[in-house]
């Protein structure tokens, strides 16, 4: 066991200062549902010398409406989000929470923790780094890759983005507020630009730098959107999706005026299906248009040796997310 410091700041500024020390060898503790496991497995690089617990900072646990925006603190638990009347218009978020079949995760897991969740890739979690390299060779390319990326996998990153909420939030046009590395520094970034496909093991999966952390999620509410998330899960219990899709539709007079479709668990970053979304604009949603959107969403897939099945799952997830957002998903469509 390595010695480790524990810090519990009471303000955002204190948290930034504590995270900036030890040359960035620090870690944020929010819900802790995944961080503790990663520390036990000793796969974090560099290993953290200090844990900074954010749960004592009130503003990070608040959900409020500010003008035409919903502001969600990064330490809000999934249970808080599900129970808040302010999130009722965001059905896509509730769909994700409903799919997380663990009371413990719903009570302890946080929205910020989910958005920053490190990959579930078994190579990474067994100590081979984010890129799963052994003597310069990709273990994913030559080994077991049935759960890995089918998009954006031409570079060294073959894992899939682990966030379950990112597709829904990106579809809704969400941004995130990043604070640090100085106590008075902050910036707001569209969530779709928060993620990166790393070129090195040290790069990480987000744009966060040492001394920075995600403090709030900001969702615009100016336009009424019909949203939904559809996840393909292998088992009924606690599981990670094999593929997922979120759809956000702005519908007037029965016709789609604007649309966004984002796929999850199919690429190193949440994968935006622009062509599929553009296809829906000017059309009404029915079985045929949803099916066509699904086909367009997976047209550029590049599956690996063992995961071609995920193309069909992603296609179906898009189709069903679109139908669900339009209120048309019934039975086994």
N, C-alpha and C positions, 0 to 999 in steps of 0.2 A: 504494500500500500504506500502511495505517495502522500506526504503531508499536504493538506489543502486548507486554505483560509475560507472562512464563511463570513460574508458581509450582508447586512440587511439595511440598505438605505431607505430613507423616508421621503426623498425627493428625487426627481429625475436628474437634477444636477449632481447630486451625490452619487447616483448610480453611474453616471458617465465618468466621473472622476475615478471611481473604484474600478471600473472596467478598463480604464486607460493605463493602469499601472501593470507591472509585471510584463512589460513589452507585449501586451495583448494576450498573454497566456491566461485568460480569464474566461469564464463562461456565465451566461445568463441562466438563472434558475427561475422558471415561471411555474408551470404545473409539475415539472420534473418527471413526467410519465415516461419520457424516453431518455433524457439526459443521464439519469442515474444508471440506467442499463448500459449506456455507452461508456460511462466512466468505469463501471465494473468490468466491462470487456476490454478496457484500455485501448480503445481504437481512435480516440480523439488526438489530433495532431495540430498544434502541440498539446500535450496534456495540460488541463487547466490547473493553475496554482491557486486560483481564487474563484469561489462561486459567489455571484452577486444575486441575491434573492430580491426579486422585484415585487413580491406580493404585499409589501408594506407601504406601497406608494399608491395613495387613494385614486389619483387621476387615471391610473392605468387599469382600474377596475370599474370604470364607469361607462355606461351607455347613455348617450344623450343626443337629442336632435338639435342641430345648430343651423338655423336658417333652413336651407333645402338640402342639408347633408345629415347623415347619420354617422356619429363619431363613436367608435367602439374601442375601448381601452384594450391594449394587447394582452393584459392579464385577465380579461373577462373569461370565465369558464364557459364551456359549451352549454352547461345547464342555465347559466345566466342569460345567454343569448337566446336559448329556446324559450325561456320564461318571460322575456321582456316584450311588452306590447309594441315597443318601437320597431322590433325586427319583424313583426307580422307581415309587412308587405314583401319581405325577402324570402319567398318560399324556397328558393334554391338553397339557402343556408339551412333551413329546417329539414330539407330533404337529406342533407349530409348528416346532420345530427341524428335523425331517425335511423340512419344506416349504421351508426356507431353503437353496436349492441353491447355496450359495457357501461353500467351505471358509474363505475369508478372513473373511467375515462371522461364521461360526461361531467362528472363533478369536479375533477381535478385538471383535466386537459384544458388548455387555453387557446384562444384564437391565434395569438402571436406564436405560441409554440408550434401549432400546426403549420402556420405559414413558413416557419423556419426549420421544419422537421428535416433531419438528414435522411438520406436514402435508406430504404429497407433492403437494399442489395446485399445478398449474403456474403459476397466477397468483401465488401466494405466492412461489414459487421464481423468479419473474421480476420480483420487486420491487414487487408491488402490495399487499403486506401480507396478514395472515391473513384479512381480510374481503374481499379482492380488490375494492377499490373504486377507481373512477376518476371524479373529480369528483362524488363522492357516489352514483354509480350502481354497482350490483352487476354486475361483469363476468360472474359465474357465471350469473346469471339470464338475461342477454341473449346469452351466448356459449356456448362449448364446456363442457358440464357432464356429459358421459357418465360420469365417474368420481366424481361428487360425491354428496352426501348424499340419501338417500331417507327419512330420519327426522330429526326435530329441525331441519329446515331452514327453519322459518318466520322465524327471526331472521336477523341479518346473517351468521352463520357458516354456510357451505354446504359446507366441506371435510369430509372424513371423518377420524376419529381414525386415526392411522397405526400405533399400537401393535398388534403381532401377538400379544403375550402377555397384554395386558390382559383380553380376553374370557375366556381360560382361567383366569386368576388370580382374576378377579371371580367366575366360576362356582364356584371352589373356596373362596370366602369369604376371600380374601387381604386383608391390610392392608399399608400401607407406613409406615415410620418416616421422619419428616421431622425434620431437625436444623437449628438456627439460628432466627432471625438472631443470637442470642447463643450463645457457645460451649457454655453449659450448658443450652440449650433444646432440647427434642425433644418430639414428639408422634406418636402412632400413629393413622392415619386409615384407615378402610375404603377399599380401592382404588376402589370405585365412586364415592366422593365426592372423589377426587383430581382428576377431570377437570371442566373447565368448557367451555361454549360461549361464547366471548368476545363481548362487545358492542362492544369497541374493539380496534384493532390492538395496543395496548400491554398488553392484559389477559393474553395468553398462553393456553395450552390446559390448564394445570393450576393448582392453588391455590398453587403455590410462589411465595413472595415473594423479593425481593432478599435475598441472604444466606442463603437456605435451599437445601438439596438433599435428595434422596431417598437414604437410607443403606442401608435394608434392606427386603426383601420378606418378609412373615411369612404363612405358610400353615398353617391349622389342620389337624391330622391326627387329631383325636379320633374322627371317624366314618369308616368305610370308604366311600369314594365311587368310583363308576365314572365316569370322566371321558374326554372326547375333544374334539378340535377338528377341524373340517372347514373347509378353505379352498378357495375356488374361484379357481384360478389360470389366467391366460390362456395362459401358456407353461410349458414344462417347466423352463426354466432359472431364473435369478434374477429374480424378479418379485414384485410386491405383489398381494395378493388383491383381487379385485373385490368379494368378499363373503366373510364367514366367520361361523362360529358355534361356540360351545363349550357343552358340556352336562356337568353334574355330577349324577349320580343316586345317591340312597341307596335301595337296593333290598333288601327283606326278603321272603322267601317268594315271589319272583317278582313282587312288586308294588312299585311306586314309592312310597316313604314321603315323600320330599322330592326336589325337583328345582330346578335353576337353569339357565337358558338365557341366554346373552349373545351378541349379534351384534357383529361387528366390520366396519369399513370400510363402514358404511352410514349413519353419523351423525357429527356433530362430537365425540361422546363414545361410549364403548362403550355399546351399546344393550341394556338388560336387558328380556327378553321375559317379563314376569311372568305374563301370562295364559296363555301357552303352557306355562310351567312348572307353574302351578297345575292346568292341565288334565291333566297326566300323573300327578299325585298320586292314588293309589288305583287306578291302572290298571297293567296289564302292558304292556311295550313290544313292539309289533309294527309291521308296515308301516303299518297303518291309524292307530294312535295317533301314530306319528311323523309321518305325513303331516298329520294334523289339527293337531299342534303347530306344524308349519311354516306352515300356513295361518293359524293364530291369531297367530303371531309377526309376520307381515307385514300384518295386517289394517289397521293404521293408517298404512301407508306413504303418503308424499306425494312421489312422484317429480317431478323437474324435467323440462324439455322433452325431454332426450335420454337419460335414464337409467332409464326404466321397466323395462328389461330386468333391472335389478338386483333388482327385487322377486322375480322368479322365482329368481334366483340365491340370494338370502337365504332364501327358502322352502326351497329344496333343501338349502342348507347346514345349516339347523336340522334338517331331517328326517334328514340323513345323520349329523350330529353325535350326535343322540339314538340312532340305530341303532348307530352306532359305539361309543358309551359302553356300550350294552347288549350289545356283542359280536355284533351281528346284521348288520353291514354286509358284504355280500358282493357282489363283482362290480360291476355297474352299477345297483344299487338306486336 
